[in-house]
Amino acid sequence: MSDSDSPLCPLCGRPIPREARQSLHHLTPRLKGGKGGPTVLLHQICHNEIHATLTEAELARDYNSIEALRAHPRLAKFITWVAKRPPGFHSKTPGPRRRR
């Protein structure tokens, strides 16, 4: 499968090749009523950044759409950074973890 055949990550817009680390993200967290709700396929690094940035409560209340996630200042900065990386790129999530 070529990159042009791969699904696109809705957060960063890069292709998600079959061999890339990837996971499903519940737009509303399962623990906040999102079990069985809509999910999106993301690069694992993009998914990690979402959960490093926002609490489950914030995700459920204010960031339960791709548009809202892309508008968050830290995630917008991350998207600009990761967009310059190859589609299969993965690394540990940079920067501080969110406050619990």
C-alpha positions as CSV (number, residue, x, y, z in Angstrom):
1,M,0.0,0.0,0.0
2,S,1.4,3.4,-1.0
3,D,1.0,6.5,1.1
4,S,-1.6,7.7,-1.4
5,D,-3.7,4.6,-0.6
6,S,-3.3,5.1,3.2
7,P,-6.0,6.7,5.3
8,L,-5.2,10.3,6.4
9,C,-4.8,11.2,10.0
10,P,-7.5,13.7,10.7
11,L,-5.4,15.6,13.3
12,C,-2.1,16.1,11.3
13,G,-3.3,15.4,7.8
14,R,-0.4,13.0,7.0
15,P,-1.1,9.5,5.6
16,I,-1.1,6.6,8.1
17,P,0.9,3.8,6.4
18,R,-0.1,0.3,7.5
19,E,3.3,-0.2,9.2
20,A,3.0,3.1,11.2
21,R,2.0,3.0,14.9
22,Q,-1.7,4.0,15.0
23,S,-4.7,3.8,17.2
24,L,-8.4,4.7,17.5
25,H,-9.3,7.8,19.5
26,H,-12.7,8.2,21.0
27,L,-13.9,11.8,20.3
28,T,-15.7,11.6,23.6
29,P,-13.7,9.6,26.2
30,R,-15.2,6.2,27.0
31,L,-15.2,7.1,30.7
32,K,-17.1,10.3,30.0
33,G,-20.0,8.6,28.1
34,G,-18.2,8.0,24.8
35,K,-18.3,4.2,24.8
36,G,-19.8,3.2,21.5
37,G,-19.4,6.8,20.2
38,P,-17.5,8.0,17.2
39,T,-13.8,7.2,16.9
40,V,-11.1,8.4,14.5
41,L,-7.9,6.6,13.4
42,L,-4.8,8.6,14.3
43,H,-1.1,8.2,14.3
44,Q,0.0,6.9,17.7
45,I,2.1,10.0,18.2
46,C,-0.9,12.3,17.5
47,H,-3.0,10.3,19.9
48,N,-0.3,10.5,22.6
49,E,-0.1,14.2,22.2
50,I,-3.9,14.7,22.6
51,H,-3.8,12.8,25.9
52,A,-0.6,14.5,27.1
53,T,-2.3,17.8,26.5
54,L,-5.9,17.4,27.7
55,T,-7.7,15.7,30.5
56,E,-10.6,13.3,29.9
57,A,-12.9,16.0,31.3
58,E,-11.5,18.7,28.9
59,L,-11.8,16.2,26.0
60,A,-15.4,15.4,26.8
61,R,-16.5,19.0,27.5
62,D,-14.6,21.2,25.0
63,Y,-12.4,19.0,22.6
64,N,-14.7,16.3,21.3
65,S,-14.2,17.1,17.6
66,I,-11.2,17.2,15.3
67,E,-11.8,20.9,14.6
68,A,-11.7,21.7,18.3
69,L,-8.5,19.6,18.8
70,R,-6.8,21.2,15.9
71,A,-7.6,24.7,17.3
72,H,-6.0,24.0,20.7
73,P,-2.8,26.1,20.9
74,R,-0.4,23.3,22.0
75,L,-1.9,20.8,19.5
76,A,-1.7,23.4,16.7
77,K,2.0,23.8,17.5
78,F,2.4,20.0,17.6
79,I,0.6,19.6,14.2
80,T,3.0,22.2,12.6
81,W,6.0,20.3,14.0
82,V,4.8,16.8,13.1
83,A,3.7,17.7,9.6
84,K,7.4,18.0,8.7
85,R,8.0,14.4,9.7
86,P,7.6,11.3,7.5
87,P,4.2,9.5,7.7
88,G,5.6,6.6,9.7
89,F,7.5,8.8,12.2
90,H,7.1,8.0,15.9
91,S,8.9,9.3,19.0
92,K,8.2,9.8,22.7
93,T,5.8,12.6,23.2
94,P,7.9,15.8,23.7
95,G,7.3,18.4,26.4
96,P,5.7,18.2,29.8
97,R,2.8,15.9,30.5
98,R,-0.5,17.5,31.4
99,R,-1.4,18.3,35.0
100,R,-3.6,15.6,36.6
